[in-house]
Amino acid sequence: RGKDYSLLELTLAKDIGRFLETNRVDIINLETSHNPLLKYHAVFSGTLLFANDPSVRRRAERRILSEYEDTRHLRNISSAILHRQIKEGRFGATKFRVTHR
């Protein structure tokens, strides 16, 4: 299912891009994405192409907004750690020592 679905998304993005005369098309499956930030930006900054049922769309928007707000604190902590590591020159540095036998 996953591989076939990814191919379908790529094909759909290519077809939409051709129709809109752009190569800047991203297809986000809101049901399978586990990234609250990606889903939030897709829904509230992206362009909706089709919605069969407005009530389902509104429920999805509320759920995604709630998930986004619920994870805000975690994103802030992650950002603070990242900035501290960059400032200290430790970003990307490994804490593991490799020993050879």
C-alpha positions as CSV (number, residue, x, y, z in Angstrom):
1,R,0.0,0.0,0.0
2,G,2.7,2.5,1.0
3,K,4.8,2.2,-2.2
4,D,1.7,2.3,-4.5
5,Y,0.3,5.3,-2.6
6,S,3.6,7.2,-2.8
7,L,3.6,6.6,-6.6
8,L,0.0,7.8,-6.7
9,E,0.9,11.0,-4.8
10,L,3.9,11.6,-7.2
11,T,1.7,11.1,-10.2
12,L,-1.0,13.4,-8.8
13,A,1.5,16.1,-8.0
14,K,3.0,15.9,-11.5
15,D,-0.4,16.1,-13.1
16,I,-1.5,19.0,-11.0
17,G,1.8,20.8,-11.6
18,R,1.4,20.3,-15.3
19,F,-2.2,21.7,-15.2
20,L,-1.2,24.7,-13.1
21,E,2.1,25.2,-15.1
22,T,4.3,24.9,-12.0
23,N,6.7,22.3,-10.6
24,R,6.0,23.5,-7.0
25,V,3.3,21.0,-6.0
26,D,3.4,19.0,-2.8
27,I,0.8,16.4,-1.9
28,I,0.3,15.9,1.8
29,N,-1.8,13.0,3.0
30,L,-3.2,14.3,6.3
31,E,-4.3,10.8,7.3
32,T,-0.9,9.2,7.1
33,S,1.4,12.2,8.0
34,H,2.7,12.1,11.6
35,N,4.2,15.6,11.5
36,P,1.9,18.1,13.2
37,L,3.9,21.1,11.8
38,L,3.7,19.8,8.2
39,K,0.0,19.1,8.5
40,Y,-0.6,22.6,10.1
41,H,1.2,24.4,7.3
42,A,-0.5,22.2,4.6
43,V,-4.0,23.0,5.9
44,F,-3.6,26.6,7.0
45,S,-1.1,27.9,4.4
46,G,-1.6,25.5,1.5
47,T,-4.3,25.5,-1.2
48,L,-7.2,23.1,-0.8
49,L,-8.0,21.6,-4.2
50,F,-11.0,19.5,-3.2
51,A,-13.2,18.9,-0.2
52,N,-16.1,16.6,-0.6
53,D,-17.7,17.3,2.8
54,P,-17.2,20.7,4.5
55,S,-18.0,19.2,8.0
56,V,-15.3,16.6,7.6
57,R,-12.9,19.3,6.5
58,R,-13.7,21.5,9.6
59,R,-13.3,18.5,12.0
60,A,-9.9,17.8,10.4
61,E,-8.8,21.4,10.7
62,R,-9.8,21.5,14.4
63,R,-7.9,18.2,15.0
64,I,-4.8,19.4,13.2
65,L,-4.9,22.8,15.0
66,S,-5.2,21.0,18.4
67,E,-2.4,18.6,17.5
68,Y,-0.2,21.6,16.5
69,E,-0.9,23.5,19.7
70,D,-0.4,20.4,21.8
71,T,3.1,19.9,20.4
72,R,4.2,23.6,20.5
73,H,6.1,23.2,23.8
74,L,8.1,20.2,22.3
75,R,9.0,22.3,19.2
76,N,10.1,25.1,21.4
77,I,12.4,22.8,23.5
78,S,13.8,21.2,20.4
79,S,14.5,24.6,18.9
80,A,16.2,25.9,22.1
81,I,18.5,22.8,22.2
82,L,19.3,23.1,18.5
83,H,20.3,26.8,18.9
84,R,22.3,26.1,22.0
85,Q,24.2,23.3,20.3
86,I,24.9,25.5,17.3
87,K,26.1,28.4,19.5
88,E,28.4,26.0,21.4
89,G,29.7,24.4,18.2
90,R,28.3,21.0,19.2
91,F,25.7,20.7,16.5
92,G,26.2,17.4,14.7
93,A,28.9,16.3,17.1
94,T,28.5,12.7,18.2
95,K,28.6,11.7,21.9
96,F,29.8,8.2,21.1
97,R,33.4,7.1,21.0
98,V,34.3,4.5,18.4
99,T,36.8,1.9,19.6
100,H,38.5,-0.7,17.4
101,R,39.2,-4.2,18.7
